[in-house]
Every structure is written in structure tokens, then in C-alpha cells.
Amino acid sequence: MTFSTRMTRSQLFVVAGLIFAVAIFRILRATWLPELPNFSPVMALAFCGGLFLPGVFAWLLPMAAILVSDMGLALAHGYPVFGSWQIVSLLCLAVAVGAGRWLARRETFGLGAFVGLLLASSVGFYLVANAGAWLVEPIYPRTVAGFIQAQTTGLPGFPPSWMFLRNAWISDLLFGGMILGVRSLARRSDVEFAQPLNVEVGNHPRPTAGVQKA
């Protein structure tokens, strides 16, 4: 199965709207489903934004959506809106957007490339974020064993770190697949609408002029 990277203006609006809708979901999920830690499709937002949005919008829209949802989460849970952790987060998001931009340079891409790059972005974010926690949290010993603890079991009294990776993978695949699927449906609708209509003139069918879309 392959997908085209070409998009019409209506498809761009659909993808941009989905990105902001998923960003709002991040805030609602933290309020309604706190038992699902890190069920937050951050990498799906960044990667799909880089893949489907054009030019500077590929960077600005997903970054803005994620930052707005970060501020909403901070206000809802009472922790600082801005912190040093955001620098690490923004760097990982930029890498995910870059991966999407790299895939967007192709005329078409396969489902395997989409899933592989999306999951790789999730793993990279997970490893970097937990490495940062290992460096700044005094409870972690500054040893190889402490680094492994940060990447697997995490801190006592909190869900194990591997659960965060599992939930991130599920949410990224779920919402990344949703964005890809809705975008494909929008493209199919545009293509069908743009097809010429055959009109019978006498005994000879003639196509009417249709509006062709890229």
C-alpha cells in the first residue's frame, strides 16, 4: 500500500484541523483518563505535520499545537508552564518534524516507512527524555545501572518507564493512523469530485470540463 504526498488546499485544512484536535485531546485525556500515563500522541503530531503540511507550516503548526497543549496541561496540573525540560522536548519534536519532511520529499511512500519512522520518533523521544531525567533526578545513581533503571522501571512510586513507551506507541500509531486515514479519504473525495462527467450528446458520450486538482 502506497500513499501520495501531494495535497490540495482542502486536504491541508483537514490535516491542520486534526493536528489541533489531537492536541486538545492531550489535555482532555490527562483530565479524564489519568490512569493512562503518556497516552499522548506528541510524536504523531510532529511527524504528520512534517509529512503533510507545506513549507514553514510543517514546523510552526505542530510545534504551536504541542506548546499550547503543554501549557494547558501545566495549568491543569499545577506545574510550571515553562521549564528546561521543554528544550529537550522541542529538540525531539524538531527531529520528528524533520523525519516527516524527509519522507515528504518522495512522490509516494509506503505504510512500512510511515510506521517505521513514526515508531522511531517515539523511541527517540522516550530515550532522550528518560536520559534527561537520569541526569537531573538526584535519586538516580549516575551509573549504567541507574541509566537502565531510568529507561525501564523508573522511580519508585510511579508507573514503570516502559509503560510510558508502550502508551506512547499505542497513541502515536492510533492517531497517526487516523490522520493518515482521514487525509487519504479526503484525497479520494477530491479526486472523485475532479473527475470529468460523461454527458451523452447524440450517440457520442463527451466529457464535460472538470476542475482538476493537484
C-alpha positions as CSV (number, residue, x, y, z in Angstrom):
1,M,0.0,0.0,0.0
2,T,1.4,3.4,-1.0
3,F,0.3,6.9,-0.3
4,S,0.8,10.1,-2.3
5,T,2.5,13.2,-0.7
6,R,0.6,15.6,-3.0
7,M,-2.2,17.5,-1.3
8,T,-4.9,20.0,-2.2
9,R,-5.8,23.0,-0.1
10,S,-8.8,21.3,1.4
11,Q,-6.7,18.3,2.5
12,L,-4.2,20.7,4.1
13,F,-7.1,22.2,6.2
14,V,-8.2,18.8,7.2
15,V,-4.8,17.7,8.4
16,A,-4.2,21.0,10.2
17,G,-7.6,20.7,11.9
18,L,-6.8,17.1,13.0
19,I,-3.4,18.2,14.5
20,F,-5.1,20.8,16.7
21,A,-7.9,18.4,17.6
22,V,-5.4,15.8,18.8
23,A,-3.5,18.5,20.7
24,I,-6.8,19.3,22.6
25,F,-7.2,15.6,23.2
26,R,-3.9,15.6,25.1
27,I,-5.4,17.9,27.7
28,L,-8.7,16.1,27.9
29,R,-7.0,12.7,28.3
30,A,-4.9,13.9,31.2
31,T,-8.1,15.1,33.0
32,W,-10.4,12.2,32.1
33,L,-8.0,9.2,31.8
34,P,-5.2,9.8,34.3
35,E,-4.7,6.0,34.5
36,L,-3.2,6.1,31.0
37,P,0.1,7.8,31.6
38,N,1.8,9.2,28.5
39,F,-1.1,8.2,26.2
40,S,-0.2,11.4,24.3
41,P,0.4,11.3,20.6
42,V,3.1,14.0,20.6
43,M,5.3,12.4,18.0
44,A,2.3,11.7,15.7
45,L,1.5,15.4,15.7
46,A,5.1,16.4,14.9
47,F,5.7,13.7,12.3
48,C,2.4,14.0,10.5
49,G,2.8,17.8,10.5
50,G,6.2,17.5,8.9
51,L,4.9,14.9,6.4
52,F,1.7,16.6,5.2
53,L,2.0,20.3,5.8
54,P,3.8,22.6,3.4
55,G,6.9,24.7,4.0
56,V,7.2,26.6,7.2
57,F,3.7,25.5,8.3
58,A,5.1,22.0,8.7
59,W,7.2,23.3,11.6
60,L,5.0,26.0,13.0
61,L,1.6,24.3,13.3
62,P,2.6,21.1,15.1
63,M,5.0,23.0,17.4
64,A,2.4,25.5,18.2
65,A,-0.3,22.9,18.8
66,I,2.0,20.9,21.1
67,L,3.2,24.0,23.1
68,V,-0.4,25.2,23.6
69,S,-1.4,21.7,24.9
70,D,1.7,21.7,27.1
71,M,0.6,25.0,28.6
72,G,-2.9,23.6,29.1
73,L,-1.6,20.5,30.9
74,A,0.7,22.7,33.1
75,L,-2.2,24.9,34.1
76,A,-4.5,22.0,34.7
77,H,-2.0,20.1,36.9
78,G,-0.3,23.0,38.6
79,Y,3.3,22.6,37.5
80,P,5.4,25.3,35.8
81,V,4.3,26.3,32.3
82,F,7.9,26.7,31.2
83,G,11.0,24.7,32.2
84,S,14.3,23.3,31.0
85,W,12.5,20.1,30.0
86,Q,10.9,21.9,27.2
87,I,14.2,22.4,25.4
88,V,14.7,18.7,25.2
89,S,11.1,18.2,24.1
90,L,11.4,20.8,21.4
91,L,14.6,19.2,20.0
92,C,12.9,15.8,19.8
93,L,9.8,17.4,18.2
94,A,12.1,19.1,15.6
95,V,13.7,15.7,14.8
96,A,10.2,14.2,14.3
97,V,9.1,17.0,12.0
98,G,12.4,16.6,10.1
99,A,11.7,12.9,9.7
100,G,8.3,13.8,8.2
101,R,9.8,16.4,5.9
102,W,12.4,13.8,4.7
103,L,9.6,11.4,3.8
104,A,7.5,14.2,2.2
105,R,10.3,14.7,-0.4
106,R,9.1,11.5,-2.1
107,E,6.2,11.4,-4.5
108,T,4.8,8.4,-2.7
109,F,5.6,6.4,0.5
110,G,4.7,3.0,1.8
111,L,2.8,2.2,5.1
112,G,6.0,0.5,6.4
113,A,8.0,3.7,6.0
114,F,5.3,5.7,7.7
115,V,5.0,3.3,10.7
116,G,8.8,2.8,11.0
117,L,9.7,6.5,11.1
118,L,6.8,7.2,13.5
119,L,7.8,4.5,15.9
120,A,11.5,5.5,15.7
121,S,10.5,9.1,16.6
122,S,8.6,7.7,19.6
123,V,11.5,5.6,20.8
124,G,14.0,8.5,20.3
125,F,11.8,10.8,22.4
126,Y,11.5,8.2,25.1
127,L,15.2,7.5,25.3
128,V,16.2,11.2,25.3
129,A,13.5,12.2,27.9
130,N,14.5,9.4,30.3
131,A,18.2,10.1,29.8
132,G,17.4,13.7,30.8
133,A,15.5,12.5,33.9
134,W,18.5,10.3,34.8
135,L,20.8,13.3,34.6
136,V,18.7,15.7,36.7
137,E,16.9,13.5,39.2
138,P,19.2,13.0,42.3
139,I,17.5,9.7,43.2
140,Y,19.0,8.0,40.1
141,P,22.6,6.8,40.6
142,R,25.0,8.2,37.9
143,T,25.9,4.7,36.8
144,V,25.0,2.4,33.9
145,A,22.6,0.6,36.3
146,G,20.9,4.0,37.1
147,F,20.6,4.7,33.4
148,I,19.0,1.3,32.8
149,Q,16.6,2.0,35.7
150,A,15.6,5.3,34.2
151,Q,14.8,3.6,30.9
152,T,12.9,0.6,32.3
153,T,11.5,0.7,35.8
154,G,11.8,4.4,36.6
155,L,11.3,5.9,40.1
156,P,9.6,4.2,43.0
157,G,6.0,5.2,43.5
158,F,5.5,5.9,39.8
159,P,4.4,3.7,36.9
160,P,7.4,1.9,35.3
161,S,9.1,3.8,32.5
162,W,8.4,1.1,29.9
163,M,4.7,1.7,30.4
164,F,5.1,5.2,29.1
165,L,6.8,3.9,26.0
166,R,4.0,1.4,25.4
167,N,1.3,4.0,25.8
168,A,3.2,6.4,23.6
169,W,3.5,3.8,20.8
170,I,-0.2,3.0,21.0
171,S,-1.3,6.6,21.0
172,D,1.1,7.6,18.2
173,L,0.0,4.7,16.0
174,L,-3.6,5.2,16.7
175,F,-3.7,9.0,16.0
176,G,-1.0,8.9,13.3
177,G,-3.1,6.2,11.5
178,M,-6.2,8.3,12.0
179,I,-4.6,11.4,10.4
180,L,-3.3,9.3,7.5
181,G,-6.6,7.6,7.0
182,V,-8.7,10.8,7.1
183,R,-6.2,12.5,4.8
184,S,-6.5,9.6,2.3
185,L,-10.3,9.7,2.4
186,A,-10.2,13.5,1.8
187,R,-7.8,12.9,-1.1
188,R,-10.1,10.2,-2.6
189,S,-13.1,12.5,-2.3
190,D,-11.2,15.3,-4.1
191,V,-10.1,13.0,-6.9
192,E,-13.6,11.7,-7.5
193,F,-15.0,15.2,-7.4
194,A,-12.5,16.3,-10.0
195,Q,-13.3,13.5,-12.5
196,P,-15.0,14.7,-15.7
197,L,-18.7,13.9,-16.1
198,N,-19.7,12.0,-19.2
199,V,-22.7,13.5,-20.9
200,E,-24.5,11.8,-23.8
201,V,-24.6,14.1,-26.9
202,G,-26.5,12.2,-29.6
203,N,-24.9,8.8,-29.7
204,H,-21.5,10.1,-28.6
205,P,-20.5,10.5,-24.9
206,R,-18.5,13.6,-24.3
207,P,-16.7,14.5,-21.1
208,T,-17.6,17.9,-19.6
209,A,-14.7,20.1,-18.4
210,G,-14.0,19.3,-14.8
211,V,-11.9,21.2,-12.3
212,Q,-8.6,19.4,-12.0
213,K,-7.0,19.3,-8.6
214,A,-3.4,18.5,-7.8
